[in-house]
Amino acid sequence: MFPNRNPFYTYSGLTAALSAYPGFANTGSDTVKKQEAAAFLANVSHETGGLVHVVEQNTANYPHYCDWSRPYGCPAGQAAYYGRGPIQLSWNFNYKAAGDALGIDLLNNPWLVQNDAAVAWKTALWYWNTQTGPGTMTPHNAMVNGAGFGQTIRSINGSLECDGKNPAQVQSRVNNYQRFTQILGTSPGGNLYC
């Protein structure tokens, strides 16, 4: 699935993180379970270049992910909340919320996401299972409730990619999803685009 995978992204790190979200790829029919696994892997593959990149590659973006209007600010520094991990967690408010949910102080130590594989996978599963992002549902709910793969894209990066904003990026995610559903031996279902 990931022939050029960075050794940081371990299977044991993923399995250690799964215990925090037992419903992930474990809800609904076998088809739905496989579709959700494929959808997660497709988005993760897109976000990380095939599980190659642990951190966001465009360092010029790093200072842009601090929302100083939040009461807790950016204690790790203006440029500390760049994209990291399988879903490329970014923004101080996401680090705070993920850390609070997982019982880890990611607001003060965002580097844990790039230094600890289990933490990295946990933040990805936290986002997938609990956050709507710019969408209207979590990626998990999009897959288990039949809304389709396109809604996972909307929840992860819809404000930048959906509604014609970046069709090449959407197509890349859809191509990944179709590849992973084929590997897992299931159909992709409908509503692939956002």
BELJO-V506716 format. One record per backbone hydrogen bond with DSSP energy under -1.0 kcal/mol. CO is the residue of the C=O (numbers start at 1). NH is the residue of the N-H. Records with the same first field share a line. If there is no record, write none. Layout:
CO->NH / NH
//
This chain:
2->5
6->9
8->10
10->14
11->15
12->16
13->17
14->18
17->20
18->21
21->24
23->26
29->33
30->34
31->35
32->36
33->37
34->38
35->39
36->40
37->41
38->42
39->43
40->44
41->45
42->46
43->47
44->48
45->50
48->52 / 53
51->6
54->85
57->59
58->61
59->62
61->64
62->65
65->92
67->70
70->73
74->77
77->80
81->91
83->56
84->89
85->88
89->84
91->95
92->96
93->97
94->98
95->99
96->100
97->101
98->102
99->103 / 104
104->106
105->109
109->112
110->113
111->115
112->116
116->120
117->121
118->122
119->123
120->124
121->125
122->126
123->127
124->128
125->129
126->130
127->131
128->140
132->135
138->142
139->143
140->144
141->145
142->147 / 148
148->151
149->152 / 153
150->154
151->155
152->156
153->157
154->158
157->160 / 161
158->162
161->166
162->165
166->170
167->171
168->172
169->173
170->174
171->175
172->176
173->177
174->178
175->179
176->180
177->181
178->182
179->183
180->184
181->186
191->150
//
